[in-house]
């Protein structure tokens, strides 16, 4: 059954908006070529989108044709303002951007455990308010929040997790109430994987697993081009993965005997000490080489082999502070060791976005939410 004229207009408008988002400013002729629509249909949709305040003339292009210059149309970037938050156990970083995701202002603030729940929430919200004001954003449309811990798949809320600050759970409702914006919270590792999938080391990959290696360890799973959260929201909690070499087993209340005990930051520092090295984990991984890096790669490959054997993702991206610090050298070592542990082929790459991955992923989530609403009929 053919679409009704109104449905066809909606489909055409959203297609044109997505092209303007992905390709940048385009002429009517370029829109015609990319959409396959007729010239009158493109003229109508451009007029419609201009009338709705979503599209405007942003310049001219005359290089492709003789005669008068062709108008370039682009999305009205300041139609909505967005925010992204990277919430860590002891700090928060905020970024304010326009509808196209162009950064306008950014700030960070340490928030220690001594602050208390109420004051910590107030400091984080106030930081975002100041940053939005600096960016000239009178109102935020959508806010993406990346935080450690599990997200309840039924409610979309951050679960109460042992070892994480209580202010994390209070922050999301405080942001929505005070700023009257849509707030989306997601696990930090999942957001980092979303960013690597669209902007970084996993571009063009439908299947991959991001290994987050930092103070804690975790993973995000992409299969068939989609993020997989699992039935309880816990897909990728590889810190609890039982592995050889820890001398113990993890439990429902702690991952000390799991993969975390091999590859977490504290374990990396202890491994370095056994090799006569002393420094912070990130510095060690960035600057060390030889036997220490070989031993670390051996440990990471043990966890990677278990994941590859079950999921066969074809690609492992090493992210988090330690994965990014290790770069291509650590990735190559893990790849070589992994090839000896499993017959299933898997490429290993370092993160391309590094410390920015969570913030970039949170901004993508906020932008997608805003555009889905604004671009709807």
C-alpha positions in Angstrom: 0.0 0.0 0.0 1.6 3.3 -1.1 2.2 5.9 1.6 -0.2 8.8 1.9 1.0 12.3 0.8 1.4 13.4 4.4 3.4 10.3 5.3 5.6 10.7 2.3 6.3 14.3 3.2 7.4 13.3 6.7 9.7 10.6 5.3 11.2 12.9 2.8 11.7 15.7 5.4 13.5 13.4 7.8 15.6 12.0 5.0 16.7 15.5 4.0 17.4 16.5 7.6 19.5 13.4 8.2 21.5 14.2 5.0 22.1 17.8 6.1 23.2 16.5 9.5 25.6 13.9 8.2 26.9 15.6 5.0 26.8 19.3 6.1 25.3 22.1 4.1 23.9 21.0 0.7 22.3 22.7 -2.3 18.9 21.8 -3.5 20.6 20.0 -6.4 22.7 18.0 -4.1 19.6 17.1 -2.0 17.9 16.0 -5.2 20.8 13.8 -6.2 21.2 12.2 -2.7 17.5 11.6 -2.1 16.5 10.6 -5.6 13.5 12.9 -5.3 12.2 15.2 -8.0 13.2 18.9 -8.2 9.7 20.1 -7.3 9.5 17.7 -4.3 12.9 18.9 -3.0 11.8 22.6 -3.5 8.7 21.9 -1.4 10.5 20.2 1.4 13.2 22.9 1.6 10.5 25.5 1.9 8.7 23.4 4.5 11.8 22.9 6.6 12.7 26.6 6.4 9.2 27.5 7.5 9.5 25.2 10.5 12.7 26.9 11.6 14.8 23.7 11.1 16.7 24.7 8.0 18.2 28.0 6.8 20.4 29.4 4.0 24.0 29.2 5.3 25.9 30.3 2.1 26.2 29.8 -1.6 28.0 27.4 -3.9 28.7 28.2 -7.5 31.6 26.0 -8.4 29.6 23.2 -9.9 27.4 25.1 -12.3 27.2 28.1 -14.6 24.9 31.0 -13.9 23.8 32.2 -10.5 25.3 30.6 -7.3 23.2 27.9 -5.7 22.0 28.4 -2.1 23.5 26.2 0.5 21.0 24.9 3.1 22.0 23.8 6.6 20.3 22.8 9.9 19.7 25.7 12.2 22.3 24.8 14.8 21.0 27.0 17.6 17.5 25.7 17.3 18.3 23.6 20.4 21.2 23.3 22.9 22.5 20.1 24.3 24.7 19.0 27.3 26.8 16.0 28.0 28.2 14.9 31.4 30.9 12.4 32.1 30.4 11.5 35.8 33.2 9.8 37.5 33.5 8.6 41.1 35.3 11.8 42.1 34.6 14.3 39.4 32.3 15.5 36.7 33.0 17.0 33.3 30.3 18.9 31.4 30.1 20.0 27.7 27.4 22.2 26.1 26.9 22.1 22.4 24.5 23.1 19.6 22.1 20.9 17.8 24.8 19.7 15.4 27.0 18.7 18.3 29.5 21.6 17.9 31.1 22.3 21.3 30.3 25.7 22.8 31.7 25.5 26.4 33.2 22.9 28.6 34.2 22.7 32.3 35.3 20.1 34.9 35.1 19.9 38.7 36.5 17.5 41.3 33.9 16.2 43.7 35.3 14.1 46.5 33.6 11.7 48.8 33.7 14.2 51.7 31.3 16.6 49.9 28.2 14.6 50.9 25.3 13.7 48.6 23.3 17.0 48.7 26.3 19.3 48.2 27.8 17.1 45.6 24.6 17.2 43.5 24.4 20.9 43.9 27.9 21.5 42.8 27.4 19.3 39.7 24.2 21.0 38.7 25.6 24.4 39.3 28.6 23.6 37.1 26.3 22.7 34.3 24.2 25.9 34.8 27.3 28.1 34.7 28.7 26.3 31.6 25.3 26.6 29.8 25.3 30.3 30.6 28.8 30.7 29.2 27.7 28.9 26.0 24.8 31.3 25.6 22.3 28.5 26.0 19.2 29.9 27.7 17.6 26.5 27.8 19.0 22.9 27.3 16.8 20.6 25.3 18.5 17.3 26.1 21.2 16.2 28.5 23.2 12.9 28.1 24.8 11.5 31.2 27.5 8.8 31.3 28.1 7.2 34.7 29.6 4.0 36.1 27.2 1.4 37.2 24.2 -0.5 35.8 21.2 1.0 34.1 17.9 -0.6 34.9 16.5 -1.7 31.5 12.9 -1.4 32.7 13.1 2.2 34.1 16.3 3.6 32.4 17.5 4.7 35.8 20.9 4.3 37.3 20.9 1.4 39.9 22.2 1.8 43.4 25.6 0.1 43.2 28.0 -0.8 46.0 31.1 1.3 45.9 29.7 4.1 43.9 28.9 7.6 45.4 25.2 8.1 46.3 25.2 11.5 44.6 25.3 9.7 41.2 21.8 8.5 41.5 20.5 11.8 42.8 22.1 13.8 40.1 19.8 12.7 37.2 16.5 13.7 38.7 18.0 16.9 40.0 19.2 17.8 36.4 15.8 17.2 34.9 13.9 19.1 37.6 16.1 22.1 37.8 16.9 22.6 34.1 13.6 21.3 32.7 15.4 19.2 30.1 15.1 15.6 28.9 17.9 13.6 30.7 19.2 10.4 29.4 21.6 8.3 31.6 23.7 5.5 30.3 26.6 3.3 31.5 29.8 5.1 30.7 31.4 2.1 28.9 28.3 1.8 26.7 28.6 5.5 25.8 32.3 5.1 25.0 31.5 2.2 22.7 28.7 4.2 21.0 31.2 7.0 20.3 33.9 4.6 19.0 31.3 3.0 16.8 30.3 6.2 15.1 33.4 8.3 15.4 36.4 6.2 16.4 38.1 2.9 16.2 35.0 0.8 15.4 33.6 2.9 12.5 32.0 0.6 10.0 32.0 -2.4 12.3 28.7 -4.1 13.0 30.2 -6.4 15.7 32.8 -5.5 18.3 33.5 -5.4 22.0 35.0 -2.4 23.8 37.2 -3.4 26.7 37.3 -0.6 29.3 40.6 -0.7 31.2 40.9 1.7 34.0 40.4 1.9 37.8 37.8 -0.7 37.1 37.3 -3.0 34.1 34.2 -3.5 32.0 33.0 -4.0 28.4 30.4 -2.9 26.0 29.0 -5.3 23.4 27.9 -4.3 19.9 26.3 -7.1 17.8 24.6 -6.5 14.4 25.2 -2.8 14.8 23.3 -2.5 18.0 24.4 -2.0 21.6 23.4 -5.1 23.7 22.7 -4.3 27.3 21.5 -7.8 28.4 18.4 -8.8 30.4 19.4 -7.0 33.5 21.5 -4.3 31.9 24.7 -6.0 32.9 26.1 -7.2 29.6 29.8 -6.6 29.6 30.5 -6.8 33.4 33.7 -8.6 32.7 35.2 -7.6 36.0 33.3 -10.5 37.5 34.5 -12.9 34.8 36.2 -15.9 36.5 39.6 -16.3 35.0 42.8 -18.2 35.9 45.6 -16.4 37.7 43.7 -14.7 40.4 43.8 -17.4 43.1 40.1 -16.8 44.0 36.6 -16.5 42.5 34.4 -13.4 42.2 31.1 -13.2 44.2 27.8 -11.5 43.9 29.1 -8.7 46.1 32.6 -8.3 44.7 34.8 -8.9 41.7 38.1 -9.2 43.5 38.6 -12.7 42.3 37.6 -12.0 38.7 39.1 -10.4 35.7 39.2 -7.1 37.6 42.0 -8.7 39.8 44.1 -9.2 36.7 43.6 -6.0 34.7 42.2 -3.2 37.0 44.5 -0.3 37.7 45.6 -1.5 41.2 46.5 -4.9 39.7 48.5 -3.2 37.0 50.5 -1.2 39.6 51.2 -4.4 41.5 52.3 -6.1 38.2 54.6 -3.2 37.5 56.1 -3.4 41.0 57.0 -7.1 40.3 58.9 -5.9 37.3 60.7 -3.2 39.3 58.6 -0.3 38.1 56.9 2.3 40.1 54.4 5.0 38.9 50.7 5.5 38.4 49.0 2.8 36.3 48.3 5.1 33.3 51.9 6.4 33.2 53.2 2.9 33.5 51.2 1.6 30.6 52.0 4.6 28.4 55.8 4.7 29.0 56.8 1.1 29.8 57.7 -1.6 27.3 59.3 -5.0 27.2 58.5 -7.7 29.8 56.0 -5.6 31.8 53.9 -4.7 28.7 54.1 -8.4 27.6 52.8 -9.5 31.0 50.0 -7.0 30.9 49.0 -8.1 27.4 48.9 -11.7 28.6 46.4 -10.8 31.3 44.2 -8.7 29.0 44.2 -11.5 26.4 42.9 -14.0 29.0 39.7 -11.9 29.4 39.5 -11.2 25.7 39.8 -14.9 24.8 36.8 -15.7 27.0 34.7 -12.9 25.3 35.8 -13.8 21.8 35.0 -17.5 22.4 31.5 -16.7 23.4 30.6 -13.7 21.1 33.0 -14.0 18.2 32.9 -10.2 17.6 35.8 -10.0 15.3 37.1 -6.8 16.9 38.3 -5.8 20.4 38.8 -2.1 21.1 41.0 -1.3 24.1 39.5 1.8 25.8 39.5 3.4 29.2 42.6 5.2 30.6 44.9 2.2 30.4 43.7 0.9 27.0 44.2 4.3 25.4 47.5 4.8 27.1 48.8 1.5 25.8 48.1 2.5 22.3 49.1 0.5 19.3 51.9 -1.2 21.1 49.7 -2.8 23.8 47.0 -3.6 21.2 49.6 -5.5 19.0 50.8 -7.5 22.0 47.2 -8.5 23.0 46.4 -9.4 19.4 49.4 -11.7 19.2 48.6 -13.4 22.5 44.9 -13.7 21.7 45.7 -15.5 18.4 47.5 -18.2 20.5 44.5 -18.6 22.8 41.6 -19.0 20.4 41.1 -20.2 16.9 38.6 -17.4 16.3 40.1 -14.4 14.5 39.9 -11.0 16.3 41.5 -7.7 15.5 42.6 -5.6 18.5 42.7 -1.8 18.2 43.3 1.0 20.7 40.6 3.6 21.3 40.8 6.6 19.0 38.8 8.8 21.3 40.6 8.1 24.6 39.5 10.2 27.6 36.9 11.9 25.4 34.9 8.8 24.5 32.4 8.9 27.3 31.7 12.7 26.8 31.4 12.2 23.0 29.0 9.3 23.5 26.9 11.3 26.0 26.7 14.1 23.5 25.6 11.7 20.7 22.8 10.4 22.9 21.6 13.9 23.7 21.8 14.9 20.1 19.9 11.9 18.8 17.2 12.4 21.4 16.8 16.1 20.4 16.8 15.5 16.7 14.3 12.6 17.0 11.9 15.0 18.7 12.6 18.1 16.6 12.6 16.3 13.3 9.3 14.5 14.0 6.2 15.7 12.3 
